[in-house]
Amino acid sequence: MNIKKENDKEDNENVEVFDEILDKSFIESYDPSIIVENQVTTETNYGDFQHLGCYIICVLIIYEFLLLLLMGNITFLIFGAAVPNVIGCIGENKNYTFTENGCIKLYEIQKNESCIPIIENQFESIQSEYNLYCKEAENVKQTSAFLQMFAMMIGATFGGQLSDNFGRVKTIKYSLFFIIICCFLSSYATTIEVFNIYRFLGSIFVGTKSSVLHVLLLEYLPKQHRVWVSTIFSFSPNYIIFSFMAYYTKNWRDLMFVISFIGLIGLILINFVKEPVRWLIQKGKLSKARQSMIFIEKWSGKLTDNMEKKIFDYIEEESFKQEESQRRKKSYTFKHLFVTWKLTSYSLFFGYSALVGCFINYALIFNLEKVSGSIFMNTAYLGLIRWFFNISVGILDYYVKWFGRKTCHTLAMVTIILTLSIVLLNIYFPLQQQYIVRFATLFAISMCSQIFIANSVAQTELFPTSIRNIAVSFQAVFARLGSIVAPFLFGFQSYSLTLPYLIMVTMSIVDLTTIWILIPETKGDKLKDHLPNKDEWIFGKKNRELKLLKKVELEKKYGSRCN
């Protein structure tokens, strides 16, 4: 009886809303085709025109310079803020030599007598130049890393919105200009404070650039080439290049100067890259979009009369869509990442996953000088291991149908959990072969690369063009939050040597569980160009009205079939 009353009450409410719609004459502008699901269309998508031609190859070469600049700025502190090793000290009566735990032994000796520390540098970092060691050197590294990552978070917050409004290429170009200036000024900094100021300002634009660069690449690439190209053109080979740059420059000032020179080359080359066709279409710049498509086909040697006709037909089709949607034209913001339950779950997962990936990656990287072996070789090994897995993932993605974004993410996260568990167990049960711990750490860092690649590709395929860069900026904020707190993680070892590794393993397990609950496989999907229809949104009175109209339309449709 109660159920019947509740149903009657709900029906009455629906009737009232429907009457209100009629009073507003909303029904006059109602188009059933907008809200009827599963309609079969023969619309052409820009993805049908994309292929890996000569122009895209030129874009990839330019992209590599931009990527090396980005990677060099983000990971500069591996060398630029490397903490010097204390290998001994000169006492009042005798000299001391330390094989390990130099800082602890130095402080113990200095409690009883004066002892001048003997410092060993693999690279002349900023701490080496100013004769800082142990706790003071650690504080410099943590402060510089915190300021860098905080500045990048600021830049990433606005980067997506700027590129969606003004263009991917234009945003990158202006970011490059300011990055070069700040890098150049940093190389001539007279104090650590001045260095941190220039690095902070430059890192804002590094964050802006980082939130746009990969989206630019993916919008240019055909769907079947997105993953393998992303794995080859990534941070991984640039770790190897960067380790050689550091080895031959020998000190932080020269290394920063070389980075600024690479940025100058990138700034010159970026002028030859056109705005992506998808962005031009989204902004209604159809004439420029047509010119770009014809230009790309010419460069690739595939422009025929038939292809040119297809391009004109496609642009004309987009023109009709633009005219129809002009009255509903609006700017998109972060709130549009949450207009449906699906988009909400995607946004929250990718945000958390980015936080976990960056947290683990930078916590281990900023502690890389503590890993046994040469810092140059460890960085090069890191690049080689990452690149090997990147290429393997690219090959598997291209040739193995079942190896999709979720599979890649899952295997990478399982590897992170296992390798960090090895390092964790080594604390309780020390291994005789310490190279196992060394490479377990490098493998854990390397797997973060696969997480970033799988997430970025899946995110590009799940979010429509209108909010794609906003989605990237949203997850970039979480990524920077992870990287901001990462340098401080190993400070918890003062409470327990195992605590940092327990935190990383727990966060990884949560990530691994969540992806299988919330995220669908997107391999082979075309990029979406438009947001879901408003009748699918989870907020707004108008959406309630659209849902009711949809219900009425479906009742009429199936009711007429029954009659």
C-alpha positions as CSV (number, residue, x, y, z in Angstrom):
1,M,0.0,0.0,0.0
2,N,2.8,2.4,0.9
3,I,4.7,1.5,-2.3
4,K,1.6,2.4,-4.3
5,K,1.2,5.7,-2.6
6,E,4.9,6.5,-3.3
7,N,4.5,5.6,-6.9
8,D,1.4,7.8,-7.2
9,K,3.2,10.7,-5.6
10,E,6.2,10.3,-8.0
11,D,3.8,10.2,-11.0
12,N,2.1,13.4,-9.8
13,E,5.4,15.2,-9.4
14,N,6.4,14.1,-13.0
15,V,3.1,15.4,-14.3
16,E,3.7,18.8,-12.5
17,V,7.1,19.1,-14.1
18,F,5.8,18.1,-17.5
19,D,3.0,20.8,-17.2
20,E,5.7,23.3,-16.3
21,I,7.6,22.4,-19.4
22,L,4.5,22.9,-21.5
23,D,3.9,26.3,-19.9
24,K,7.4,27.4,-20.8
25,S,6.8,26.3,-24.4
26,F,10.0,24.2,-24.0
27,I,8.4,21.5,-26.0
28,E,8.4,23.8,-29.1
29,S,12.2,23.6,-29.4
30,Y,12.4,20.0,-28.4
31,D,14.1,17.7,-30.9
32,P,13.7,14.0,-30.1
33,S,16.9,13.2,-31.9
34,I,18.9,15.0,-29.2
35,I,17.8,12.6,-26.5
36,V,17.0,9.3,-28.1
37,E,19.9,6.9,-27.4
38,N,21.7,4.5,-29.6
39,Q,20.9,6.3,-32.8
40,V,22.9,5.0,-35.8
41,T,24.8,7.8,-37.5
42,T,27.1,8.0,-40.5
43,E,29.0,11.0,-39.2
44,T,32.6,11.4,-40.3
45,N,35.2,11.8,-37.5
46,Y,38.5,13.6,-37.9
47,G,40.2,10.3,-36.8
48,D,39.2,8.9,-40.2
49,F,41.7,11.3,-41.8
50,Q,44.6,10.8,-39.5
51,H,47.7,8.8,-40.5
52,L,51.4,8.7,-39.7
53,G,52.8,10.8,-42.5
54,C,55.8,13.0,-43.1
55,Y,54.3,16.0,-41.3
56,I,53.6,14.0,-38.2
57,I,57.2,12.7,-38.2
58,C,58.5,16.3,-38.3
59,V,56.2,17.2,-35.4
60,L,57.7,14.2,-33.5
61,I,61.2,15.5,-34.0
62,I,60.2,18.9,-32.7
63,Y,58.3,17.3,-29.9
64,E,61.6,15.5,-28.8
65,F,63.3,18.9,-28.2
66,L,60.4,20.1,-26.2
67,L,60.3,16.9,-24.2
68,L,64.0,17.0,-23.4
69,L,63.6,20.6,-22.1
70,L,60.6,19.6,-20.0
71,M,62.3,16.5,-18.6
72,G,65.6,18.4,-18.0
73,N,63.7,21.1,-15.9
74,I,61.7,18.6,-13.9
75,T,64.5,16.2,-13.0
76,F,67.3,18.8,-12.8
77,L,67.5,18.4,-9.0
78,I,68.7,14.8,-9.4
79,F,72.1,16.4,-10.2
80,G,71.7,20.1,-9.4
81,A,70.7,19.4,-5.8
82,A,72.5,16.1,-5.2
83,V,73.6,15.8,-1.6
84,P,77.5,15.5,-1.2
85,N,78.8,12.4,0.6
86,V,80.7,12.7,3.8
87,I,83.5,10.1,3.4
88,G,85.6,11.1,6.5
89,C,86.8,14.0,8.6
90,I,90.1,15.5,9.8
91,G,90.2,15.4,13.6
92,E,92.4,17.0,16.1
93,N,94.5,14.0,16.7
94,K,93.7,11.7,13.8
95,N,91.8,11.4,10.5
96,Y,88.6,9.4,10.2
97,T,87.3,7.4,7.2
98,F,83.6,6.5,6.7
99,T,82.3,3.8,4.4
100,E,78.6,4.4,5.2
101,N,76.3,6.6,7.3
102,G,78.9,9.4,7.1
103,C,76.7,12.1,8.5
104,I,75.7,10.1,11.6
105,K,79.3,9.2,12.4
106,L,80.5,12.8,11.8
107,Y,78.0,14.1,14.3
108,E,79.0,11.5,16.9
109,I,82.7,12.5,16.5
110,Q,81.9,16.3,16.6
111,K,80.2,15.8,20.0
112,N,83.7,15.1,21.5
113,E,86.1,17.0,19.2
114,S,86.4,19.3,16.3
115,C,86.5,17.4,13.0
116,I,86.5,19.0,9.5
117,P,84.4,16.9,7.1
118,I,85.9,15.5,3.9
119,I,83.3,15.8,1.1
120,E,83.1,13.7,-2.0
121,N,81.0,14.8,-5.0
122,Q,79.9,12.9,-8.1
123,F,78.5,16.1,-9.5
124,E,79.2,19.7,-8.4
125,S,75.7,20.5,-7.2
126,I,74.6,23.8,-5.7
127,Q,75.2,22.4,-2.2
128,S,78.8,21.5,-3.2
129,E,79.4,25.0,-4.4
130,Y,78.3,26.5,-1.1
131,N,80.0,23.8,1.0
132,L,76.7,22.4,2.4
133,Y,76.5,18.8,3.6
134,C,74.3,16.4,5.6
135,K,71.2,18.1,7.1
136,E,71.8,21.5,5.6
137,A,72.2,20.0,2.1
138,E,69.1,17.9,2.6
139,N,67.1,21.0,3.6
140,V,68.3,22.8,0.4
141,K,67.2,19.8,-1.8
142,Q,63.8,19.5,-0.1
143,T,63.1,23.3,-0.2
144,S,64.1,23.5,-3.9
145,A,62.1,20.5,-4.8
146,F,59.0,21.8,-2.9
147,L,59.2,25.2,-4.6
148,Q,59.7,23.6,-8.0
149,M,56.7,21.2,-7.7
150,F,54.5,23.8,-6.1
151,A,55.2,26.2,-8.9
152,M,54.5,23.5,-11.5
153,M,51.1,22.8,-9.8
154,I,50.2,26.5,-10.2
155,G,51.2,26.4,-13.9
156,A,49.4,23.0,-14.5
157,T,46.2,24.4,-13.0
158,F,45.9,27.1,-15.6
159,G,47.7,25.4,-18.5
160,G,44.8,23.3,-19.7
161,Q,42.3,26.2,-19.6
162,L,44.7,28.5,-21.5
163,S,45.4,26.0,-24.2
164,D,41.7,25.2,-24.6
165,N,41.0,28.9,-25.0
166,F,44.0,30.2,-27.0
167,G,45.5,27.1,-28.6
168,R,47.9,24.3,-27.7
169,V,50.8,25.6,-29.8
170,K,50.4,29.2,-28.7
171,T,50.4,28.2,-25.0
172,I,53.5,26.1,-25.4
173,K,55.3,28.9,-27.3
174,Y,54.8,31.5,-24.6
175,S,55.7,29.0,-21.9
176,L,58.9,28.2,-23.7
177,F,59.9,31.9,-23.9
178,F,59.6,32.4,-20.1
179,I,61.2,29.0,-19.3
180,I,64.3,29.9,-21.4
181,I,64.7,33.3,-19.6
182,C,64.4,31.8,-16.2
183,C,66.8,28.9,-16.9
184,F,69.4,31.3,-18.2
185,L,69.0,33.6,-15.2
186,S,69.2,30.6,-12.9
187,S,72.6,29.6,-14.3
188,Y,74.0,33.0,-13.1
189,A,72.3,33.0,-9.6
190,T,74.6,34.4,-6.9
191,T,72.8,32.8,-3.9
192,I,70.7,29.8,-3.2
193,E,67.7,32.1,-2.5
194,V,68.1,33.8,-5.9
195,F,68.4,30.4,-7.6
196,N,65.1,29.3,-5.9
197,I,63.3,32.4,-7.0
198,Y,64.2,32.0,-10.7
199,R,63.5,28.2,-10.5
200,F,60.1,28.9,-9.0
201,L,59.1,31.4,-11.7
202,G,60.4,29.1,-14.5
203,S,58.6,26.1,-13.0
204,I,55.3,27.8,-13.3
205,F,55.7,27.8,-17.0
206,V,57.1,24.3,-17.0
207,G,53.9,23.2,-15.3
208,T,51.8,25.0,-17.9
209,K,53.8,23.3,-20.7
210,S,53.6,19.9,-19.1
211,S,49.8,20.0,-19.1
212,V,49.6,20.8,-22.8
213,L,52.5,19.0,-24.5
214,H,51.3,15.4,-24.4
215,V,47.7,16.4,-25.4
216,L,49.2,18.2,-28.5
217,L,51.0,14.9,-29.4
218,L,47.9,12.7,-29.0
219,E,45.6,15.0,-30.9
220,Y,48.0,14.7,-33.9
221,L,48.5,10.9,-33.7
222,P,46.1,8.3,-35.3
223,K,44.5,6.1,-32.6
224,Q,46.5,2.9,-33.6
225,H,49.8,4.8,-33.1
226,R,49.1,6.6,-29.9
227,V,50.6,4.2,-27.4
228,W,53.8,3.0,-29.2
229,V,54.8,6.5,-30.3
230,S,54.1,7.8,-26.7
231,T,56.3,5.0,-25.3
232,I,59.2,5.9,-27.6
233,F,58.9,9.6,-27.4
234,S,58.9,9.8,-23.6
235,F,61.1,10.8,-20.6
236,S,62.8,7.4,-20.8
237,P,65.4,8.0,-23.6
238,N,65.8,11.5,-22.4
239,Y,67.1,10.2,-19.0
240,I,70.0,8.7,-20.9
241,I,70.6,11.9,-22.8
242,F,70.3,14.0,-19.6
243,S,72.8,11.8,-17.7
244,F,75.3,12.4,-20.5
245,M,74.7,16.1,-20.4
246,A,75.3,16.1,-16.6
247,Y,78.4,13.9,-16.9
248,Y,80.1,16.3,-19.4
249,T,79.0,19.6,-17.9
250,K,80.2,18.5,-14.4
251,N,78.4,21.3,-12.6
252,W,74.9,22.7,-12.1
253,R,75.5,26.1,-13.7
254,D,76.7,24.7,-17.0
255,L,73.9,22.1,-17.0
256,M,71.3,24.8,-16.6
257,F,72.9,26.8,-19.4
258,V,72.7,23.8,-21.7
259,I,69.0,23.3,-20.8
260,S,68.2,26.9,-21.7
261,F,70.0,26.4,-25.1
262,I,67.9,23.3,-25.9
263,G,64.8,25.4,-25.0
264,L,65.9,28.1,-27.6
265,I,66.1,25.4,-30.3
266,G,62.6,24.3,-29.3
267,L,61.3,27.8,-29.4
268,I,62.5,28.2,-33.0
269,L,61.1,24.9,-34.2
270,I,57.7,25.3,-32.5
271,N,56.9,28.0,-35.1
272,F,56.6,25.3,-37.8
273,V,53.9,23.4,-35.9
274,K,50.3,24.2,-36.6
275,E,47.4,24.1,-34.1
276,P,45.8,20.6,-34.1
277,V,42.8,20.3,-36.4
278,R,40.6,19.0,-33.6
279,W,41.2,22.2,-31.6
280,L,40.5,24.4,-34.7
281,I,37.2,22.6,-35.3
282,Q,36.2,22.9,-31.7
283,K,36.8,26.7,-31.8
284,G,34.9,27.0,-35.1
285,K,38.0,28.0,-37.1
286,L,36.9,25.7,-40.0
287,S,38.7,27.5,-42.7
288,K,42.0,27.1,-40.9
289,A,41.1,23.5,-40.1
290,R,40.6,22.8,-43.8
291,Q,43.9,24.5,-44.7
292,S,45.7,22.5,-42.1
293,M,44.2,19.2,-43.2
294,I,45.2,19.9,-46.9
295,F,48.7,21.0,-45.8
296,I,49.2,17.8,-43.8
297,E,48.0,15.6,-46.7
298,K,50.3,17.5,-49.1
299,W,53.3,16.9,-46.8
300,S,52.4,13.2,-46.6
301,G,52.0,12.9,-50.4
302,K,48.4,11.6,-50.0
303,L,46.5,14.6,-51.3
304,T,44.3,13.5,-54.2
305,D,41.2,15.1,-55.7
306,N,39.1,12.5,-53.9
307,M,40.8,13.2,-50.6
308,E,40.4,17.0,-51.0
309,K,36.7,16.4,-51.7
310,K,36.4,14.3,-48.5
311,I,38.0,17.1,-46.6
312,F,35.7,19.7,-48.0
313,D,32.7,17.5,-47.2
314,Y,33.9,16.9,-43.7
315,I,34.4,20.6,-43.0
316,E,31.0,21.4,-44.4
317,E,29.5,18.8,-42.1
318,E,31.3,20.4,-39.2
319,S,30.0,23.8,-40.3
320,F,26.4,22.6,-40.0
321,K,27.2,21.3,-36.5
322,Q,28.8,24.6,-35.5
323,E,25.8,26.6,-36.7
324,E,23.4,24.3,-34.8
325,S,25.5,24.5,-31.6
326,Q,26.3,28.2,-31.8
327,R,23.3,29.2,-29.7
328,R,24.5,26.8,-27.0
329,K,28.1,27.9,-27.3
330,K,29.8,28.3,-23.9
331,S,33.2,28.1,-22.2
332,Y,34.0,24.9,-20.4
333,T,35.5,24.8,-16.9
334,F,36.5,22.3,-14.3
335,K,32.9,21.7,-13.2
336,H,32.2,20.0,-16.6
337,L,34.5,17.2,-15.5
338,F,31.7,16.2,-13.2
339,V,28.6,16.6,-15.3
340,T,27.9,12.8,-15.4
341,W,28.7,10.0,-12.9
342,K,31.1,8.4,-15.4
343,L,33.1,11.6,-16.0
344,T,33.2,12.2,-12.2
345,S,34.6,8.7,-11.6
346,Y,37.1,9.1,-14.4
347,S,38.2,12.5,-13.1
348,L,38.7,11.3,-9.5
349,F,40.5,8.1,-10.5
350,F,43.0,9.8,-12.8
351,G,43.6,12.4,-10.2
352,Y,44.4,9.9,-7.5
353,S,46.4,7.7,-9.9
354,A,48.5,10.7,-11.0
355,L,49.1,11.6,-7.3
356,V,50.3,8.0,-6.6
357,G,52.5,7.8,-9.7
358,C,54.2,11.1,-9.1
359,F,54.5,10.5,-5.4
360,I,56.4,7.2,-5.8
361,N,58.3,8.5,-8.8
362,Y,59.7,11.6,-7.3
363,A,60.2,10.2,-3.8
364,L,62.5,7.6,-5.2
365,I,64.1,9.9,-7.8
366,F,65.0,12.7,-5.3
367,N,66.6,10.0,-3.2
368,L,68.5,8.5,-6.1
369,E,72.0,9.5,-4.8
370,K,71.3,7.2,-1.8
371,V,71.1,4.2,-4.2
372,S,74.4,2.3,-4.5
373,G,76.4,3.0,-7.6
374,S,77.2,6.1,-9.8
375,I,74.4,8.7,-10.0
376,F,75.2,9.0,-13.7
377,M,75.0,5.3,-14.4
378,N,71.9,4.9,-12.2
379,T,70.1,7.7,-14.2
380,A,71.2,6.1,-17.5
381,Y,70.1,2.6,-16.3
382,L,66.8,4.2,-15.3
383,G,66.3,5.6,-18.8
384,L,67.3,2.2,-20.4
385,I,64.9,0.2,-18.2
386,R,62.1,2.6,-18.7
387,W,62.7,2.7,-22.5
388,F,62.9,-1.1,-22.7
389,F,59.5,-1.4,-21.1
390,N,58.1,1.6,-23.0
391,I,59.0,-0.1,-26.3
392,S,57.7,-3.5,-25.1
393,V,54.4,-1.9,-24.1
394,G,54.3,-0.1,-27.5
395,I,54.8,-3.4,-29.4
396,L,52.3,-5.3,-27.3
397,D,49.7,-2.6,-27.7
398,Y,50.1,-2.5,-31.4
399,Y,50.2,-6.3,-32.1
400,V,48.2,-7.8,-29.1
401,K,44.5,-6.9,-29.1
402,W,43.9,-7.8,-25.5
403,F,46.8,-5.7,-24.2
404,G,45.0,-2.4,-23.6
405,R,45.3,0.6,-21.3
406,K,44.0,-1.2,-18.2
407,T,46.3,-4.3,-18.7
408,C,49.3,-2.0,-19.0
409,H,48.3,0.0,-15.9
410,T,47.7,-3.3,-14.0
411,L,51.0,-4.9,-14.8
412,A,53.0,-1.8,-14.0
413,M,51.3,-1.3,-10.7
414,V,51.8,-5.0,-9.7
415,T,55.5,-4.6,-10.5
416,I,55.7,-1.5,-8.4
417,I,54.1,-3.3,-5.4
418,L,56.4,-6.3,-5.8
419,T,59.7,-4.3,-6.2
420,L,58.9,-2.0,-3.3
421,S,58.1,-5.1,-1.2
422,I,61.6,-6.4,-2.0
423,V,63.2,-3.2,-0.8
424,L,60.9,-3.3,2.3
425,L,61.9,-6.9,3.2
426,N,65.6,-6.0,2.7
427,I,65.3,-3.7,5.7
428,Y,64.4,-6.6,7.9
429,F,66.4,-9.3,6.1
430,P,69.4,-7.7,4.3
431,L,70.3,-9.3,1.0
432,Q,73.9,-10.1,0.3
433,Q,73.4,-9.1,-3.3
434,Q,72.6,-5.4,-2.9
435,Y,72.4,-4.9,-6.6
436,I,69.0,-6.6,-6.3
437,V,67.8,-3.7,-4.1
438,R,69.4,-1.2,-6.5
439,F,67.6,-2.5,-9.6
440,A,64.4,-3.1,-7.6
441,T,64.3,0.6,-6.9
442,L,65.1,1.5,-10.5
443,F,62.4,-0.9,-11.7
444,A,59.8,0.7,-9.4
445,I,60.7,4.2,-10.8
446,S,60.5,2.8,-14.4
447,M,57.0,1.4,-13.9
448,C,55.7,4.8,-13.0
449,S,56.4,5.7,-16.6
450,Q,54.0,3.0,-17.8
451,I,51.4,4.3,-15.4
452,F,51.8,7.8,-16.8
453,I,51.6,6.6,-20.4
454,A,48.6,4.3,-19.9
455,N,46.7,7.0,-18.0
456,S,47.4,9.8,-20.4
457,V,46.2,7.7,-23.4
458,A,43.1,6.4,-21.6
459,Q,42.3,9.9,-20.4
460,T,42.6,11.3,-23.9
461,E,40.2,8.6,-25.2
462,L,37.7,9.0,-22.4
463,F,37.3,12.8,-22.2
464,P,35.8,14.8,-25.2
465,T,37.8,17.5,-27.0
466,S,36.0,20.4,-25.3
467,I,37.3,19.4,-21.8
468,R,40.2,17.1,-22.6
469,N,42.9,19.6,-21.6
470,I,40.9,20.7,-18.6
471,A,40.9,17.0,-17.5
472,V,44.7,16.8,-18.0
473,S,45.1,20.0,-15.9
474,F,42.9,18.5,-13.2
475,Q,45.0,15.4,-12.9
476,A,48.1,17.5,-13.2
477,V,47.2,19.3,-10.0
478,F,47.0,16.0,-8.2
479,A,50.3,14.9,-9.8
480,R,52.0,18.0,-8.5
481,L,50.5,17.5,-5.1
482,G,52.1,14.1,-5.1
483,S,55.4,15.5,-6.3
484,I,55.3,18.4,-3.7
485,V,55.1,16.1,-0.7
486,A,57.4,13.4,-2.3
487,P,60.7,14.9,-1.3
488,F,59.7,14.7,2.4
489,L,58.6,11.1,2.4
490,F,61.9,9.6,3.4
491,G,61.9,12.0,6.4
492,F,59.5,9.5,8.0
493,Q,62.5,7.1,8.3
494,S,63.4,8.9,11.5
495,Y,60.3,7.2,12.9
496,S,60.6,3.9,11.1
497,L,62.9,2.8,8.3
498,T,60.0,0.8,6.7
499,L,57.3,3.5,6.9
500,P,58.0,5.2,3.5
501,Y,57.8,1.9,1.7
502,L,54.6,0.8,3.6
503,I,53.0,4.1,2.5
504,M,53.9,3.6,-1.2
505,V,52.8,0.0,-1.3
506,T,49.4,0.8,0.4
507,M,48.7,3.6,-2.1
508,S,49.6,1.4,-5.0
509,I,47.2,-1.4,-3.8
510,V,44.3,1.1,-3.6
511,D,45.1,2.4,-7.2
512,L,45.2,-1.2,-8.5
513,T,41.8,-2.0,-7.0
514,T,40.1,1.1,-8.1
515,I,41.0,1.0,-11.8
516,W,39.1,-2.3,-12.2
517,I,36.0,-0.9,-10.6
518,L,35.8,2.5,-12.3
519,I,37.6,2.6,-15.6
520,P,36.6,0.9,-18.9
521,E,39.0,-0.3,-21.5
522,T,39.5,2.3,-24.2
523,K,41.8,0.7,-26.7
524,G,40.6,1.2,-30.3
525,D,38.1,3.9,-29.3
526,K,37.9,7.1,-31.4
527,L,38.5,10.4,-29.6
528,K,35.2,12.0,-28.5
529,D,34.5,15.5,-29.7
530,H,31.5,16.5,-27.6
531,L,30.2,16.2,-24.1
532,P,27.3,13.8,-23.3
533,N,23.8,15.1,-24.0
534,K,22.4,17.2,-21.2
535,D,19.8,14.7,-20.4
536,E,22.6,12.5,-19.0
537,W,23.9,15.2,-16.7
538,I,23.5,14.8,-13.0
539,F,22.7,18.4,-12.0
540,G,20.5,21.1,-13.3
541,K,16.7,21.5,-13.6
542,K,16.8,21.6,-17.4
543,N,18.4,18.1,-17.4
544,R,15.5,16.8,-15.3
545,E,13.1,18.2,-17.9
546,L,15.1,16.6,-20.7
547,K,15.0,13.2,-19.0
548,L,11.3,13.4,-18.6
549,L,10.8,14.3,-22.3
550,K,13.0,11.4,-23.2
551,K,10.9,9.1,-21.1
552,V,7.7,10.5,-22.8
553,E,9.3,10.0,-26.2
554,L,10.3,6.4,-25.5
555,E,6.8,5.7,-24.1
556,K,5.2,7.0,-27.3
557,K,7.7,5.1,-29.4
558,Y,7.2,1.7,-27.8
559,G,3.5,2.4,-27.0
560,S,2.8,2.9,-30.8
561,R,4.6,-0.4,-31.5
562,C,2.4,-2.2,-29.0
563,N,-0.8,-0.7,-30.6
